[in-house]
Amino acid sequence: MENKTLIITGAHVVDPSRKLDAPGHLVVRGGEIVACDAGDLPEEYRKVEGAITRKGAGLTIVPGLFDLRAHLREPGYEDRETIATGSAAAAAGGFTDVVTMPNTQPCADSPGAIELVKARGALAGRARLHPVAALTKGMEGKSMVEYGDMHDAGAVAFSDDLNWVRDSGLMRHAMESVRMLGVPVISHPEDTTLAPNGTMHEGTWSTRLGLYGLPAAAEVSAIARDIELARLTGAHLHIPHVSSRDGVALIRNAKREGLRVTCETTPHHVFFTDADCRDYDTSFKVKPPLRATADQEALIEALADGTIDAIATDHAPHTDTDKDRSFAHAPFGAIGLETAFAAAHDRLVVRGPLSLWRLVELMSTAPARILGHDAGSLAPGRSADFALIDAKDMWTPHAGQLLSKGRNCPWIGRTLTGRVHATWLAGERTFDREMPVATGGHV
């Protein structure tokens, strides 16, 4: 298998890392990209003995998508998701790289926990996993962990996931320690003291629905504090799933000052608003909450002008039993690995201001860059991580089609435009809509 050559011709090639956006070709051998460029296939590859040729007419070749934030639940919550099922869902969504969050049981606050995630991800073989380690012991915000040991074990960043570290002094020292390792601190921006019982965005709709609100101020004040600490310490602060207009404004100003601040938003925050909670469907109960139209418009503008660096799924599977409760009592979270590209493409490209090139940058090249990885590129010599997408394919997600264990997907039953048809990781085919993929993959 390692010696086989795969050639894809007749497809459109989008590679933001090289500013390539044109009809072209791709040649893969030994798990690496041998050639990828615009124009016709060079003569030297037209008669390669034993080569497998795939016609790409009507399809687009893109670098493997890189998800900056997903909850794969293992170890501890395998009834919600496992690394195997989550990796399969990632491959179906065009993802070759997935950053996993530390809110497992036990949480990832030790080198052994980091090593476990990496080992089980390699065993599943469908996506390359990049574990995030806890920022504090038990993610309780009380004491620091052994950052160096966990970084040596493979941690790519540090975060307490949905727990914002309230102790500013502790957060300062944690940021100073992590800065020396050259990786980001990921800080979920929410001061829960402003709305300890909030279930959706505080606004007109929360009042009409009789639900406790989560004000945008809880996000904005947390972002402001964390930016000040980034200024003080020089640490790389990454702000996940930014959702508010005023939060975006703070990040834009921090970037103008030259601070090491990056951020992401999610497909559900640009696709839906708080009005979508009107039927009490718990698939729309997410954190941070879906906000008002003005906030959504600010997010889309920030994606277009570069203020927001990336789009992450924030994939958060739950069991049907957990989500089949009242809106007030159901857990936060929605799944998105299999629908992220389609949802973002439908809202931001088909019905929005972005180009496909910019969307691929936001979901592949830029996320890899934030973590200092060389993924997200189709340059010769790089690992053959790529996906084939049909930007015109109109489809409707159904619960029975999903590979994730979770069914808490807000796009079920909603027609989207744009779909992943196949995915390769290091030259191994990890997903193919036209034919099953056995464990271990095929060219």
VEXBA-112877 format. One record per residue: residue in one letter; x, y, z of N, C-alpha, C in turn. Coordinates in steps of 0.1 Angstrom, whole numbers, plus 5000, padded with zeros to 4 digits. Example, Ala and Ser with C-alpha at 12.3 -4.5 7.8 and 13.67 -1.06 7.14 Angstrom:
2
A513249435078512349555078513249675078
S512849785071513749895071512950005079
***
This chain:
443
M500849885000500050005000500950135000
E502050125007502850245008503450284995
N503650184985504250214973503250254962
K501950244965500950274955500850424953
T500550464940500350604937498950634934
L498450734940497050784938497050914930
I496350924919496351044911494851084910
I494651214913493251274911493451384901
T492551374891492651474880491251534877
G491251644871489951704867489251774878
A489851784890489151854901489652004902
H488952074910489452214914490252194926
V491352274927492252264938492252394946
V491952384959491952504968493052474979
D494052554979495152534989495552674994
P494952725005495252865010496652875014
S497352775018498752785022499652835010
R499252804998499952844986499252944977
K498052984982497253074975496853014961
L496552884961496152814949494652794949
D494052834938492552824937492252814922
A492452684916492352664902492052524899
P491552494887491552354882492952294882
G493052164887494452114888494451964891
H495451914897495651774899496351754912
L496351624917497051584929497551444927
V498851424932499551304931500051264945
V499751144949500151094963500850964961
R501950954969502750824969503350814983
G503250694989503950675002503450765013
G502150805013501650885023501951025022
E502651065012503051215010502451264997
I502351394996501951454984503151474975
V503151414963504251424954504051544945
A502851574941502651684932501251734934
C501051864934499751924935499852064929
D499152094918499352224912498152244902
A498052364897497052394887497452334874
G496452324865496752274851496652124850
D497052084838496951934835498051854842
L497751724843498651634850499951624841
P501151654848502451644840502651504834
E503351504823503551384815504151274823
E505051304832505751204840504851124849
Y503651164852502651094860501551024853
R501551034840500450984832500550834829
K501750774831501950634828502650564840
V502250604852502850544864502250404865
E503150304866502650164866501950134879
G500750084878499950044890499250164897
A499350284891498650404897497150384898
I496550434908495150444910494750584906
T493850594896493450724891491950744895
R491750864900490350904904489951024897
K488851024890488351144883487751244893
G488051364892487551464902486651564896
A486051534885485151634878484051674887
G483851804889482851854897483151864912
L484351814916484751814930485951914932
T486151944945487252024949488151954959
I489451964956490451904966490852014975
V490751984988491152084999492052015009
P492852085016493652025026492751965037
G493151865044492351805054491951915064
L490651915068490152015078490751985092
F490952095099491652085112490752145122
D490152065131489152115141489852155154
L489752275158490352325170489652295183
R488452235182487752205195486752105193
A486951985199485951875199486051805212
H484851755216484751675229484451525224
L485451445225485351305222484951215233
R484851265245484251205257485051085263
E485951025256486650915262488050955267
P488350915279487750815288486650865297
G485650785301484750815311483350835307
Y483150885294481750915290481450845276
E481850715276481750645263480350625258
D479350645267477950635263477550755254
R478350865255478150975246478850975233
E480150935234481050925222482250845226
T482850785217484150725219485150785209
I486450765212487450815202487250745189
A486850625188486650555175485450615168
T484250635175483150695168483350845164
G483950915173484251055171485251075159
S486250985158487150995147486550955134
A485650865134484850825122483950945118
A483351005127482551125124483451235118
A484551255124485551355119485951335104
A486251205101486651175088485451195078
A484251165082483051195074482851335071
G483351425080483251565078484451635072
G485351545067486551605060487751635069
F487651605082488651645092489751535092
T490951575092492051485094492751505107
D492551625113493151665126492051715135
V492051665147491051705157491751735170
V491451855176491951895189490951845199
T491351765209490351705218490451785232
M489351805238489251885250489451795262
P489851845274490251765285489151725295
N487851755292486751735302486251585301
T487251495303486851355304486851315318
Q486751185321486651135335487651015336
P488851025342489351145348489651255337
C489751375342490151485332491551475328
A491951535317493251525312494251615319
D494551585332495451675340496751595343
S497051485336498251415338498851365325
P500151335324500651285312500051155307
G499651065316499050945312497750965304
A496951065308495651095302495951145287
I496951225286497351275272497751155263
E498651075269499150955261498050865257
L497050845266495850755263495150805251
V494850935251494050985239494850975226
K496150995226496950985214496950835210
A497150745219497250605216495950555210
R494850585216493550535211493150605198
G493550725196493350795183494150725172
A495350695175496150625165495650485162
L495050415172494450285170493250295161
A492350405163491150425155491550455141
G492650525139493150545125492350635116
R491350705121490550785112490850935112
A491550985123491951125124493151135133
R493951235131495051265140494651345152
L494751295164494251365175495251445182
H494951565187495851665193495251695207
P495651625218494951655231495351785237
V494351845243494551965251494551915266
A495451965274495551925288494852035296
A494451985308493752075318494752185322
L494252305324495052415329495252415344
T494252355351494452345365494052205370
K494452165381494152025386492652005387
G492251895381490751865381489951965374
M490552065367489852175361489052245371
E489552265383488852325394489252465396
G490252515389490752655390491352685404
K491952585410492552615423494052595424
S494652515416496052495416496552455402
M497852485399498352455386498852305385
V498952265372499352125369500852125365
E501352015361502751995356502752025341
Y502852145337502652185323503752115315
G504952125319506052065311505951915308
D505551845319505351695317504251665307
M503151745308502051715299502351765284
H503151865283503551915270504451805264
D505351755272506251645267505451525263
A504251495269503451385266502651405253
G502551525249501851555236500751655237
A500551725248499551825249499851945240
V498951995232499152105223498752235228
A497952235239497552365245496952325259
F496652425267496052405280494752485282
S493752415288492452475290491652405300
D490852475307489952415317488552395310
D488552395297487352375289486252485293
L485152445297484052535300484152605313
N485252575321485452635334486452755332
W485852875333486752995333487453005346
V488753025346489553045358489253175364
R488553185375488153305381489353375388
D490253295394491353355402492353415392
S492353545391493253615382494653595385
G495053585397496453565401496853425396
L496053325399496353185394496453185379
M495553255372495553255357496853325352
R497253425359498453495355499653395355
H499853325366500953235368500853125358
A499653075356499452965346499853015332
M499453135328499853185315501353205314
E501953255324503453265324504153135322
S503653035329504252895328504052845314
V502852855309502552795295503252865284
R503453005286504153085276505553025273
M506152975283507552925281507552795272
L506452735271506352605263505952645249
G505552765246505252805232503952755227
V502952725236501652675232500652765238
P499352765232498352855237497752815250
V497152915257496152895268494852925261
I493952825262492552835257491652865268
S491052985268490253025280488753045275
H487852965280486452975277485953105284
P485453205276485153335282483753335287
E483653315300482253325307482453345322
D482053465326482053485341480653445346
T480653325351479353265355478753335367
T479453415374478853485385477753585380
L477853625367476853715362475553645358
A475553515357474353435353474553295356
P474553255369474853115373473753015368
N472553065365471552965361471052995346
G471853065339471453095325471452975316
T470452975307470252865298470352905283
M470053035280470153085267470553225267
H470753285256471153435255470053515262
E470553615270469653705277469253815268
G467953815265467353905255465853895254
T465353945243463953935241463353795241
W464153705235463653565233463653495247
S464653515255464653455268463553495277
T463153625275462053675283460753615278
R460553605265459353545259459253395262
L460353325263460253185266460353155280
G460553255289460553225303461753155308
L462853175302464153105305465153205311
Y465953155320467053235326468053265314
G468553395314469353435304470853435307
L471753415297473153435298473553555291
P473853665298474053795291475453795283
A475453865272476753875265477853935274
A477454015284478454075293479253975300
A478753855303479453745309480653705300
E480453705287481553675278482553795277
V481953905275482754025272483754055284
S483154045296484054075308485153975309
A484853855306485953745307486953765296
I486553805284487553835274488453945278
A487854055283488554175287489654135297
R489254055308490254015318491353935312
D491053835303492053755297492953825288
I492453925281493354005272494354085280
E493854135291494754215300495854115305
L495553995309496553905314497453865302
A496953855290497853825279498853935276
R498354055278499254175277500354175288
L499954135300500854135311501954025310
T501453905305502353795305503053765292
G502453815281503053785268502653645263
A501753585270501253445266500453455253
H500353335247499453325235498053285241
L497053375240495753355245494853315233
H494253205234493253165223491853165229
I490953235223489553255228488653165220
P488053065226487252975218485853025216
H485152975206483753005203483253145207
V483953245203483453375205482053395199
S481153465206479753465202479153605202
S479853705207479253835209479853945201
R479054045198479554165190480654235198
D480454265211481354335219482654255222
G482454125223483654035224484554045212
V483954045200484754055188485454195187
A484754295192485454435192486654435201
L486554365213487754365221488954285215
I488554175208489654095202490254175190
R489454245183489954325171490954425176
N490654495187491554595193492854535198
A492654415204493854345209494854305198
K494254265187495054225175495754355170
R495054465169495654585164496854635173
E496754595186497854635195499054535193
G498854425186499954335184499954225195
L498954215203498954105213498853975207
R499253865214499253735209497853675213
V496853715206495453675208494853615195
T494353495196493653435184492353395189
C491453365180490053325184489453235173
E488253185177487453105167486053125170
T485153095161483753085163483252945158
T482052925158481452795154480452805143
P480252695136479152695125477752735131
H477452685143476152705148475952855153
H477052915156476853065160476653155148
V477153115137476953195125475653145117
F475153035120474052975113472653005120
F472653005133471453015141471553135150
T470453185155470353285165469453245177
D469353325187468553285199467053265195
A466653315184465253295180465053145176
D466053075173465952925170465652845182
C465752905194465352835206463852835209
R463152895200461752925203460852805205
D461252685200460552565201461052475212
Y461952525220462552455232463352335227
D463852325215464552215210465952225217
T466352115225467552125232468852105224
S468652075211469852075202470352215200
F469552315203469952455202470452505215
K470552425225471052475238472552445238
V473352545236474752545235475452645244
K476752635246477452735254478752765247
P479052895245478153005247476852995239
P475753065244474453045238474453115224
L473453065216473153135204472653275207
R473253375200472953515204472053585194
A471953715195471053795187471553815173
T470753855164471153875150472253975149
A472354075157473454175156474754105160
D474754015169475953945173476353855161
Q475453785155475753695144476353775132
E475753885129476353975119477754015121
A478054045134479354085138480353975136
L479953845139480753735137481153715123
I480153725114480353705100481253815094
E481153935099482054045094483454015099
A483553965111484953935117485553815110
L484753725105485353615097485853665084
A485153755078485553815065486753905066
D486853985077488054075078489254025085
G489153895090490353835096490453845111
T489453915117489553925132489353795138
I488453715133488253575138489153485129
D489953405136491053335129490553205123
A489553135129489253005126487752965129
I487352855124486052805127486252665133
A485652635144485852505151484452455154
T484352315154483052255155482452265170
D483252265180482852255194481952125195
H482252025188481451895188481251855202
A480051845207479751805221478551705221
P478851575219477751475219477251445233
H475851425233475251375246474251265242
T473851185252472951075250471551135247
D470651065241469351105239468651125252
T468951045262468351055275468651185281
D469951225280470351355286469751475279
K469651465266469051585259467551585258
D466951475261465451465261464851505274
R465251625278464751695290464251825287
S463651895297463252035294464452115291
F464252225284465352315279466152355291
A465552385302466252435314467152335320
H466852205319467552105326468452015317
A468352035304469251955294470652015295
P471651935292473051975291473252065279
F474252145280474652235268475452145258
G475352175245476152115235475452065223
A476052075212475552015199476651945192
I476351845184477451785176477551855163
G478751845156478951915144480051865135
L480751765139481951715130481451685116
E480351615115479851575102479151675093
T478751785100477951885093478652025093
A479852035099480452165101480752235087
F481452155078481752215066480552255058
A479552175057478352195050477652325055
A477452325069476752435075477452565073
A478752565075479552695073479552735058
H479652635049479652665035478352725031
D477252665035475952705032475652855037
R476052885049475753015055476753115051
L477953085050479053185048479453205033
V479253105025479753115011478453125002
V477553025003476453024994475553144997
R475353175010474453285014475153395021
G476453395020477253495028478353555019
P479253635026480253705019481653635017
L481753515022483053445021483253375008
S484453355003484753264992485053124998
L484953024989485352894994486752884998
W487652964992489052964995489253015010
R488453125014488553175027487953075037
L486953005034486352905043487352795046
V487952745035488952645037490152695046
E490552815044491552875053491152865067
L489852905070489352915083489252775090
M489052675082488752545087489952445086
S491052495080492152405077493552475080
T493852565071495252625072495452705085
A494452795088494552885099494552805112
P493652715115493752635127495052565130
A495652505119496952445120497952545124
R497852665118498852775121498752815135
I497552825141497452865155498152775164
L498252645161498952555170500352525165
G500752595155502152585150502452455143
H501352395137501552275129501652305114
D502252205107502452235093501352165085
A500252125091499052065084498352185077
G497252145070496452245063497152295050
S497852205043498552245031498652125022
L498552155009498752054998500052064991
A501052124998502352144992503052004990
P503751984980504551864978505451844990
G505551714995506351685006505651675019
R504451735019503551735031502851595032
S502351565044501551445046500251455037
A499951345031498751345022497451345030
D497151465036495951485043495051575035
F493951525029493051605021491651545020
A490751625015489351585013488951624999
L487951544994487251584982485851634986
I485451754981484151804985483451844972
D482151834973481251884962480552004967
A480952124963480452244968478952274964
K478452194954477052214949476152104954
D476652014961475751904965474751944976
M473451934973472451974983471951844990
W472051845003471651725011471051765024
T470451665030469751685043470251585053
P470951625064471351535074470151465081
H470351335083469351255091470051185102
A469351165113469951105125470550975122
G469850895114470250755111471550745103
Q471950855096473150855088474350895096
L474250945108475351005115476250885121
L477550905120478550815125478850845140
S478650965144478751005158477650925167
K478050905179476950845188475950945191
G476351075191475351185194474351205183
R473151245188472151285178471651425180
N472351495189471951635193472551735182
C472051715170472551795159471451895154
P471652025155470652125151470352125136
W471152065128470952065113470151945108
I469751855117468951735112467651785106
G467451735094466251775086466351905079
R467451975079467652105073468552085060
T468152135049468852115037470052205036
L471252155034472552225033473152215019
T473952305015474652295003476152285005
G476752174999478152145001478352025010
R479151925004479251805012480651735009
V481151675020482451605019482151465012
H482951435002482751304995483751194999
A484951245003485951145007487051215014
T487751145023488851205031490051105031
W491251155031492451075032493351135043
L493951045051494851085062496151015059
A497251085057498551035053498450935042
G497650965032497450875020496450765022
E495950745034494950635036493550695036
R492750625028491350675027490550635040
T490150745047489450725060487950735059
F487550785048486050805045485850815031
D484750745026484350755012482850735011
R482150835006480750825005480250724995
E481150684985480750594975481050454978
M481950424988482250284992482750285006
P482450165013482950155027484450155028
V484950205039486350205042486650115054
A487450015051487749915062488749975071
T488849925083489849975093491249965087
G491950075088493350075082493350155069
G492150175063492150265051492650205039
H492250265028492750215014493050335006
V493950324997494250434987493050464979
***
